[in-house]
């Protein structure tokens, strides 16, 4: 295994046990529920069931970015192990975390001139980050040097696709993506917007479908039109959801039928507290290697 530390923020939404098994370090995003501060610690303090139950009961969840000072301490502790660091951030199109990490990198590389810190802007979110992270880890396990791994990740991150829809527009209204009037009207008509993380790492609406059933069909069609079936690393699709497990199972079943002769592991992960605070319950989607992101 190549001798560098692989790290990411908690928004990769990969189970803590898997990260520990692969020796991948992680740092948690701060969030708040009704004004009470928490750290996204991958379900240690508050389970995802408890978190989404609070949202269902009307609790208000907000998030903060990981600060420069927090990154200084986090990276310093890792550098004390005497190894270089490759750290992956949540998309710069969604948060300022990437810039905070770059500031910390600059200061610490002056204090540790024999060490290098590589900061990767994932340009995506949730388990789509996880998909990219696990591919990077495969390269690390092959013994590739850190610079080569970083360059590969920068070149291929655009292929990590995330497409999803929500059946509840409440949180899109709270986040400012929809007006209150549009949200109320859309909920009344059962509008399910289909969204993606585009090539700039921003969440955009790419279609508006009436009824969940039709949205599910449209989502599968979108995934199948983009899927790269011969990608060299991690032939996996991650189904993601926010307290919508039955919808996630349905999407998995539809994809398995559509894939037919293509052998692919399809796993279901629940979106964590950081991204879940903005999406709210009722979201389902897929993360996969694909072409054709919206510019």
C-alpha positions as CSV (number, residue, x, y, z in Angstrom):
1,X,0.0,0.0,0.0
2,X,1.2,3.5,-0.8
3,X,2.4,5.2,2.3
4,X,0.1,8.3,2.6
5,X,-3.0,9.1,4.6
6,X,-6.3,9.1,2.7
7,X,-8.9,11.4,4.3
8,X,-12.3,12.9,3.7
9,X,-15.1,14.9,5.3
10,X,-18.1,13.0,6.8
11,X,-20.3,13.9,3.8
12,X,-19.0,10.8,1.9
13,X,-21.8,9.0,3.7
14,X,-20.0,5.7,3.7
15,X,-20.5,3.5,6.8
16,X,-18.0,4.3,9.6
17,X,-17.1,0.6,9.8
18,X,-16.1,0.5,6.2
19,X,-13.9,3.7,6.5
20,X,-12.2,2.2,9.5
21,X,-11.7,-1.2,7.7
22,X,-10.0,0.7,4.8
23,X,-8.0,2.9,7.1
24,X,-9.5,6.1,5.7
25,X,-9.6,9.1,8.1
26,X,-12.5,11.5,8.3
27,X,-13.6,14.8,9.8
28,X,-17.1,15.7,10.8
29,X,-19.2,18.6,9.6
30,X,-20.9,20.7,12.3
31,X,-24.7,20.9,12.3
32,X,-27.5,22.1,14.5
33,X,-30.9,20.9,15.4
34,X,-33.2,23.6,16.8
35,X,-30.1,25.5,17.8
36,X,-28.3,22.6,19.6
37,X,-24.8,22.0,18.2
38,X,-23.7,18.5,17.0
39,X,-20.9,17.1,14.9
40,X,-21.7,14.7,12.0
41,X,-19.9,11.7,13.4
42,X,-21.5,9.1,11.1
43,X,-24.2,8.1,13.5
44,X,-22.3,7.8,16.7
45,X,-24.1,10.5,18.7
46,X,-27.5,10.5,16.9
47,X,-28.6,7.7,14.7
48,X,-29.9,8.6,11.3
49,X,-33.3,7.2,12.3
50,X,-33.4,9.6,15.2
51,X,-32.2,12.5,13.1
52,X,-34.9,12.1,10.4
53,X,-37.5,11.4,13.0
54,X,-36.7,14.8,14.5
55,X,-37.1,16.4,11.1
56,X,-40.4,14.6,10.5
57,X,-41.6,16.1,13.8
58,X,-40.7,19.6,12.6
59,X,-37.2,20.2,14.0
60,X,-35.1,22.7,12.1
61,X,-31.7,21.4,11.0
62,X,-28.9,23.7,9.8
63,X,-25.2,23.2,9.0
64,X,-21.9,25.0,9.3
65,X,-18.7,24.5,7.3
66,X,-15.5,23.0,8.7
67,X,-13.4,26.0,9.6
68,X,-9.7,26.7,8.8
69,X,-8.8,26.4,12.5
70,X,-10.5,23.0,12.8
71,X,-8.6,21.8,9.7
72,X,-5.3,23.1,11.2
73,X,-5.7,20.9,14.2
74,X,-7.0,17.9,12.2
75,X,-4.2,18.0,9.6
76,X,-1.6,18.7,12.2
77,X,-2.6,15.5,14.1
78,X,-2.3,13.5,10.9
79,X,1.0,15.0,9.9
80,X,2.5,14.0,13.3
81,X,2.3,10.4,11.9
82,X,5.0,11.4,9.4
83,X,3.0,10.9,6.3
84,X,1.6,13.0,3.4
85,X,-2.1,13.6,3.2
86,X,-4.7,13.4,0.4
87,X,-7.9,14.9,1.7
88,X,-11.2,15.0,-0.2
89,X,-13.8,17.8,0.4
90,X,-17.5,18.2,-0.2
91,X,-18.1,20.1,-3.5
92,X,-16.9,23.8,-3.5
93,X,-20.2,24.5,-5.4
94,X,-22.1,23.7,-2.2
95,X,-19.9,24.9,0.7
96,X,-16.7,26.9,1.5
97,X,-15.0,23.9,3.1
98,X,-12.6,23.4,0.2
99,X,-11.2,26.9,0.7
100,X,-10.9,26.5,4.4
101,X,-8.9,23.3,3.8
102,X,-6.6,25.0,1.3
103,X,-5.8,27.8,3.8
104,X,-4.9,25.2,6.4
105,X,-2.7,23.3,3.9
106,X,-0.8,26.4,3.0
107,X,0.0,27.2,6.6
108,X,0.9,23.7,7.6
109,X,3.2,23.0,4.6
110,X,5.3,26.0,5.7
111,X,5.6,24.4,9.2
112,X,6.1,20.9,7.8
113,X,8.3,21.4,4.7
114,X,9.0,17.7,4.3
115,X,5.3,16.8,4.1
116,X,2.7,17.4,1.3
117,X,-1.0,17.9,1.7
118,X,-3.2,17.4,-1.4
119,X,-6.7,18.9,-1.2
120,X,-9.3,17.4,-3.7
121,X,-12.5,19.3,-4.5
122,X,-14.8,16.3,-5.2
123,X,-17.3,18.5,-7.1
124,X,-20.1,16.3,-5.7
125,X,-21.7,15.2,-2.5
126,X,-22.9,12.4,-0.3
127,X,-22.1,8.8,-1.4
128,X,-21.0,10.0,-4.8
129,X,-18.1,11.4,-2.9
130,X,-17.8,8.0,-1.3
131,X,-17.7,6.3,-4.8
132,X,-14.8,8.5,-5.8
133,X,-13.1,8.0,-2.4
134,X,-13.2,4.2,-2.6
135,X,-11.8,4.3,-6.2
136,X,-9.0,6.5,-4.9
137,X,-8.4,4.0,-2.1
138,X,-8.0,1.2,-4.7
139,X,-5.2,3.2,-6.3
140,X,-3.6,3.7,-2.9
141,X,-3.8,-0.1,-2.3
142,X,-2.1,-0.7,-5.6
143,X,0.8,1.4,-4.4
144,X,0.4,4.4,-6.7
145,X,2.2,7.5,-5.5
146,X,0.1,10.3,-3.9
147,X,0.6,12.8,-6.8
148,X,-0.5,10.2,-9.4
149,X,-3.6,9.3,-7.3
150,X,-4.5,13.0,-6.9
151,X,-4.1,13.7,-10.6
152,X,-6.3,10.6,-11.5
153,X,-9.0,11.8,-9.1
154,X,-9.0,15.3,-10.5
155,X,-9.3,13.9,-14.0
156,X,-12.1,11.4,-13.2
157,X,-14.2,13.2,-10.6
158,X,-16.4,14.6,-13.3
159,X,-17.5,11.0,-14.0
160,X,-18.9,10.5,-10.5
161,X,-22.6,11.2,-11.1
162,X,-25.3,11.9,-8.6
163,X,-28.9,12.1,-9.7
164,X,-31.9,12.1,-7.4
165,X,-35.4,13.3,-6.8
166,X,-37.5,14.4,-3.8
167,X,-41.2,13.9,-3.2
168,X,-41.4,16.6,-0.6
169,X,-40.5,20.2,-1.7
170,X,-40.5,21.6,1.9
171,X,-36.7,21.6,2.3
172,X,-36.1,23.0,-1.2
173,X,-38.2,26.0,-0.1
174,X,-36.3,26.3,3.2
175,X,-33.0,26.2,1.3
176,X,-34.1,28.9,-1.1
177,X,-34.2,26.7,-4.2
178,X,-37.9,27.2,-4.6
179,X,-40.2,30.0,-3.6
180,X,-42.8,29.2,-0.9
181,X,-45.6,29.6,-3.5
182,X,-43.9,27.3,-6.0
183,X,-43.3,24.7,-3.2
184,X,-46.9,24.7,-2.1
185,X,-48.2,24.4,-5.6
186,X,-45.6,21.7,-6.5
187,X,-46.6,19.6,-3.4
188,X,-50.2,20.0,-4.3
189,X,-49.6,18.6,-7.8
190,X,-47.2,15.9,-6.6
191,X,-44.3,17.5,-8.5
192,X,-41.0,15.6,-8.0
193,X,-38.0,17.6,-9.3
194,X,-35.1,15.6,-10.6
195,X,-31.8,17.0,-9.6
196,X,-28.1,16.4,-10.1
197,X,-24.6,17.6,-9.0
198,X,-23.5,19.3,-12.2
199,X,-20.0,19.7,-13.7
200,X,-19.4,22.7,-11.4
201,X,-20.4,20.7,-8.3
202,X,-23.7,22.6,-7.8
203,X,-27.1,21.1,-7.2
204,X,-29.4,21.9,-10.1
205,X,-32.9,20.9,-11.1
206,X,-32.8,19.1,-14.5
207,X,-36.5,18.1,-14.8
208,X,-39.8,18.3,-13.1
209,X,-42.0,15.2,-13.1
210,X,-45.5,14.8,-11.8
211,X,-45.9,11.8,-9.4
212,X,-43.3,9.7,-7.7
213,X,-44.0,6.7,-9.9
214,X,-43.1,8.7,-13.1
215,X,-40.1,10.3,-11.4
216,X,-38.7,6.9,-10.5
217,X,-39.0,5.8,-14.2
218,X,-37.4,9.0,-15.4
219,X,-34.6,8.6,-12.9
220,X,-33.8,5.1,-14.1
221,X,-33.8,6.2,-17.7
222,X,-31.4,9.0,-16.9
223,X,-29.0,6.7,-15.0
224,X,-29.0,4.1,-17.8
225,X,-28.3,6.8,-20.5
226,X,-25.2,7.9,-18.6
227,X,-23.8,4.8,-17.0
228,X,-20.2,3.8,-17.9
229,X,-20.2,0.0,-17.9
230,X,-16.4,-0.5,-18.3
231,X,-15.1,2.0,-15.8
232,X,-11.9,0.4,-14.3
233,X,-12.6,0.9,-10.6
234,X,-15.4,0.0,-8.4
235,X,-18.2,-1.4,-10.6
236,X,-20.8,-0.2,-8.0
237,X,-23.9,1.9,-7.9
238,X,-24.9,3.4,-4.6
239,X,-28.6,4.0,-4.0
240,X,-29.0,6.9,-1.5
241,X,-32.0,8.1,0.4
242,X,-33.2,10.3,3.2
243,X,-35.5,8.2,5.4
244,X,-37.1,6.7,2.2
245,X,-35.9,3.1,2.4
246,X,-38.9,1.7,0.5
247,X,-38.2,4.1,-2.4
248,X,-34.6,3.1,-2.4
249,X,-35.5,-0.6,-2.6
250,X,-37.8,0.1,-5.5
251,X,-35.0,2.1,-7.3
252,X,-32.6,-0.8,-6.7
253,X,-35.1,-3.3,-8.1
254,X,-35.8,-1.2,-11.2
255,X,-32.1,-0.8,-11.9
256,X,-31.3,-4.5,-11.5
257,X,-34.0,-5.2,-14.1
258,X,-32.7,-2.6,-16.4
259,X,-29.1,-3.6,-16.1
260,X,-29.9,-7.2,-17.1
261,X,-26.5,-8.7,-18.3
262,X,-24.3,-6.1,-16.6
263,X,-22.9,-7.4,-13.4
264,X,-22.8,-4.6,-10.8
265,X,-23.0,-4.3,-7.0
266,X,-25.8,-2.1,-6.0
267,X,-25.7,-0.9,-2.4
268,X,-28.1,1.2,-0.4
269,X,-26.8,4.0,1.9
270,X,-28.8,6.6,3.9
271,X,-27.7,10.2,3.4
272,X,-26.1,11.6,6.5
273,X,-26.9,14.5,8.7
274,X,-25.0,17.2,6.8
275,X,-26.6,16.8,3.3
276,X,-29.8,15.4,4.9
277,X,-30.3,18.7,6.7
278,X,-30.7,20.4,3.4
279,X,-32.7,17.7,1.5
280,X,-35.0,16.6,4.3
281,X,-36.9,13.3,4.3
282,X,-38.2,11.9,1.0
283,X,-35.2,12.0,-1.3
284,X,-33.9,9.0,-3.3
285,X,-31.2,8.8,-5.9
286,X,-28.2,7.0,-7.3
287,X,-24.4,7.6,-7.4
288,X,-22.6,5.9,-10.3
289,X,-19.8,6.3,-12.8
290,X,-21.3,8.0,-15.8
291,X,-20.9,10.6,-18.6
292,X,-23.0,13.6,-19.5
293,X,-23.2,15.8,-16.5
294,X,-25.0,19.2,-17.1
295,X,-22.4,22.0,-17.7
